[in-house]
Amino acid sequence: MCQRATGGIFASLAGGKPENFAWTRGTPTFFASSSLAKRAFCPKCGTPLSFKYDTPEARMYTTIGSLDEPERVELVKQYGIESRLSWVKFCEDVSAERTAESAQAQEFLAGMRSHQKRD
């Protein structure tokens, strides 16, 4: 879903608590990319800005390239590696995790319905 939402071969996201985040310019528009999450994007240029599950305790994930200072982000984990394209080779020393590896994640994602249609 991240590949389709960003139009890229992967989504570079930095996560944190929503209360520690602030929009610095303008107000984004939101798209419910699935029955469980919303993605923010710039209504003027279409730049993908963030992703957040619709749960109170969920972390917010922001596209690293849209940050004012993307160099300050420390890469700590690759998530969703089951969708990695075979020819993508970088950050091999960073820990990695498949989507829904835990039983809790599997249960949460079981009811997800994508709103990103393939016509």
C-alpha positions as CSV (number, residue, x, y, z in Angstrom):
1,M,0.0,0.0,0.0
2,C,2.9,2.4,0.7
3,Q,4.3,1.9,-2.8
4,R,0.9,2.8,-4.3
5,A,0.4,5.8,-1.9
6,T,3.7,7.3,-2.6
7,G,4.3,6.3,-6.1
8,G,7.7,5.1,-5.1
9,I,9.4,1.8,-4.7
10,F,9.2,2.2,-0.9
11,A,8.0,4.8,1.6
12,S,10.6,6.5,3.8
13,L,8.8,7.2,7.0
14,A,9.8,8.6,10.4
15,G,7.5,7.7,13.3
16,G,6.6,9.3,16.6
17,K,3.8,10.3,18.9
18,P,1.3,12.6,17.1
19,E,1.6,15.2,20.0
20,N,5.3,15.6,19.2
21,F,4.5,16.6,15.6
22,A,3.3,19.9,14.1
23,W,2.5,21.0,10.6
24,T,4.8,24.0,9.9
25,R,3.2,25.3,6.7
26,G,-0.4,24.9,5.6
27,T,-3.0,22.3,6.3
28,P,-2.9,18.9,4.6
29,T,-5.7,17.0,3.1
30,F,-6.4,13.5,4.3
31,F,-7.3,10.3,2.3
32,A,-8.5,7.2,4.0
33,S,-6.3,4.7,2.2
34,S,-7.8,1.8,4.0
35,S,-10.5,1.1,6.6
36,L,-7.8,1.4,9.3
37,A,-5.7,4.4,8.3
38,K,-5.5,7.9,6.8
39,R,-2.7,9.4,4.8
40,A,-2.1,13.2,4.6
41,F,-0.9,14.9,1.4
42,C,-0.4,18.5,0.3
43,P,-3.6,19.8,-1.4
44,K,-1.5,22.2,-3.6
45,C,1.1,19.9,-5.0
46,G,0.1,16.3,-4.0
47,T,3.2,15.5,-2.0
48,P,2.6,12.5,0.3
49,L,3.1,13.8,3.9
50,S,2.0,11.2,6.5
51,F,0.4,8.0,7.5
52,K,-1.5,7.1,10.8
53,Y,-3.7,4.2,11.8
54,D,-7.1,5.3,13.2
55,T,-6.4,4.3,16.8
56,P,-5.7,6.6,19.8
57,E,-2.4,5.1,20.7
58,A,-1.1,4.9,17.1
59,R,2.2,6.5,16.1
60,M,2.2,9.0,13.3
61,Y,4.5,8.3,10.4
62,T,5.8,11.2,8.2
63,T,7.5,11.0,4.9
64,I,11.1,11.8,5.5
65,G,11.6,13.7,2.3
66,S,8.9,16.1,3.3
67,L,10.5,17.1,6.6
68,D,12.3,20.5,6.9
69,E,15.5,18.7,8.0
70,P,15.4,15.1,6.7
71,E,19.1,14.5,7.5
72,R,18.2,14.6,11.2
73,V,16.2,11.3,10.9
74,E,18.0,8.2,12.3
75,L,17.1,5.1,10.4
76,V,16.4,2.3,13.0
77,K,14.1,-0.2,11.2
78,Q,12.8,-1.3,7.8
79,Y,9.2,-2.4,8.0
80,G,7.2,-4.2,5.4
81,I,10.2,-5.9,3.8
82,E,8.0,-8.6,2.2
83,S,7.2,-6.0,-0.5
84,R,10.8,-5.1,-1.1
85,L,11.7,-5.3,-4.8
86,S,14.5,-7.8,-5.5
87,W,16.8,-5.1,-7.0
88,V,16.6,-2.7,-4.0
89,K,19.8,-3.0,-2.1
90,F,20.6,-0.5,0.6
91,C,20.6,-0.2,4.4
92,E,21.4,-3.9,4.7
93,D,22.7,-3.4,8.3
94,V,19.4,-1.9,9.5
95,S,17.0,-4.3,11.3
96,A,14.0,-5.3,9.3
97,E,10.5,-6.6,10.0
98,R,7.7,-8.1,7.9
99,T,4.2,-6.7,8.1
100,A,2.1,-8.5,10.7
101,E,4.8,-10.7,12.1
102,S,3.2,-10.6,15.6
103,A,-0.2,-12.2,16.4
104,Q,-1.4,-8.8,17.7
105,A,-0.6,-7.1,14.3
106,Q,-2.2,-10.0,12.4
107,E,-5.4,-9.6,14.4
108,F,-5.4,-5.8,13.9
109,L,-4.8,-6.0,10.1
110,A,-7.2,-8.9,9.5
111,G,-10.2,-6.6,9.0
112,M,-8.4,-4.0,6.8
113,R,-10.0,-3.1,3.5
114,S,-7.9,-1.1,1.0
115,H,-9.4,2.0,-0.6
116,Q,-6.5,2.1,-3.1
117,K,-8.3,0.6,-6.0
118,R,-6.6,-1.2,-8.9
119,D,-8.8,-0.6,-11.9
